[in-house]
């Protein structure tokens, strides 16, 4: 069986992973530590053998949505898939064969030929953990390791043998004291000695025991006799119960013998005869009824009011009725178009009124797109001209206004200068006549006198001093002011002269601006004249009415376009109405012809279709009645034929029954039938009695009285034996009381009990020791038989492999024989013991023996090698790789490794396991 592919639904760290196209020769699986190599091997073991106890939680079974997976394998050229899945409650195994059939766990066990998980691990899985204690092995240890590598593939036999020796020594050793069985035997001897001493004192005890046993034997004999008597009583009671039944059975046999001839006669013959007779009478009456109904239906098939071509009429009516839907739709459509036409005419009339023209004047107007664009350009030019006129006119008016304003200002300043000169002359005259200081002196004297008289002369002098000081200050100020006023007037005169000159210059500048603005106005008037000329030419070119103002020409153009569209729509609506009128007239003409055909008066299409539909319904009902009558007539004819056939069948059945009964005539048949019925009832009663009595039912007495006498004798004997039993029970109780008094101290009984318990314990330990001894002997015999029968073949293969893998440095392997250890022969002729080999050579020898064992196994399985090159040097590694490649030609090999160097030279078929649990092919990455 070769492994072709792996699909993991969920197992440990793997979920929804695959390894496909596994090589049937050498397949390399690379993965770093904790990448999942051990989990992958555990998954393969799980699919083949299921879980070991308490192992599920190691692989996160409860944390995965789907647990398990599939192994795709090939066996003897046949491909199939092994699937094992598990949930919280159950586990399921299914084998999918290539022909579509299925297998279960029993088929898987048959396929594996009895192999279990342990043998699979020991034969087909190889690593070097067994040799981890290499440096501690003695010669015997090496012999055991290599011997078991060739026998079972593992080191379990060595452990089992050691355990057997250990367990036997713990239970029993000749001459020992500490083992358990030795201690129990010593204690038993002490108890035996004590009980022997007590047996000498128990002669009377034994005599009493013998007497009790004799009495119990008598009780047992009496009990057996009582059982026999009770059995006899039950037998007598049974015979008494069946005695009347046997008498009844004899009577029934006598009545059966007195009956007239009743065989042969059909089963349920009378009932069947009456049934067929009754059916014959009923069927005859039914035939007469059917014949009358057929005559009535013949008259209904040809009614007088049915048209000759009624079906053609119905088809034409159906067609007209469907077309009436179109007629109504077209009528409604015509009405709608009519309304739309009226609406268009009103809109057209309104548009013409808004435009102020008639259709005749609008009709020659040309409304092309280029015409509207040229009109739009002219209109936009008018708008720009109007805007320009506003700008030019505003500039002209502004220049005119500014000029007039500056001229007025110039005149005002001239007038001001003249007025200022006049005012200056008047001021000179007013300064010469002023006497204000003397007036202030007079006021000071008056204040002195008034304040001195009223308040205080000191205060009066102060007030007078203040007034006089003010008068003096005002005198000096007036003199200075007079000179300042003259200077100020001169400055103002010069300023006004300067301003007058500036204004004169501004007037000249504004006058020039005014002339330029006037020129712009003249230029605008010339451009406006050209626009008016272009507009007039456009009107003539497009036949546009002249009475429409130029400002609304673009709106008028759009309105004309709208009017022309309305005229086009009106024409289309008129054409649609004419087409609808044509279609409506055709349908109305067909309706008139149909009404004339069936003699109906035509008024309107709706009225006519109603009458025609009513007429069609009448014809349809008539046709339906005719069809029903025909169908009924056909059904009646079929019923008539069927009833006739049934009547003939009934008569045939009646004749058949008489033929079976070998009778002629109904009376003879009924007489024989009654006799047969009585015989049947008597036989049923006999059968009931026979089932109650049984086949061998009989009584030993002729009368019930004899039976009662026998029962009375049995009861008397039973009472006598019961009385004897009571006497025996009393004697036994008396003797047992004597025994109790003799052994009431309990010492002897306790010793006997202890002795018996000790014997049981010794027997239990002896059985355990015997089982281990037998198992150890069987294992020794099995090893001897293996060494004799199978080991030579394994060693022969291993020798061939070892020679190849060591590059013929070693030429032979000799297994242990008659006390001799394992030996390997060097090409020099020298023989070496395993303990004398280097670590690498010893591992090569171990590997060859393991592969030899797997190669001769009865079950062909892939061989899994886990990092077997770790202790090899480069040369040994290359030789081992070449050997594994050659070996894989005959046996599929799956090589697992975590060392990149191992992949060199054998990476033709490689899968990589990563710690992320994704199984991907990274051969190219590893080569780089």
Helices and strands as residue ranges (DSSP letters): E 2-11, E 14-19, E 26-31, H 37-49, G 56-59, G 61-63, E 67-75, E 78-86, E 91-97, E 102-103, H 105-112, H 117-124, E 125-126, G 129-131, G 134-136, H 139-151, H 156-171, H 180-199, H 203-258, H 269-300, H 310-355, H 359-363, H 369-431, H 436-454, H 457-541, G 550-552, H 553-597, H 605-661, H 666-693, H 704-742, H 747-789, H 791-805, E 810-814, E 823-826, E 831-832, G 834-836, H 839-855, E 863-866, H 874-887, E 893-897, G 900-903, E 910-913, E 919-920, H 923-927
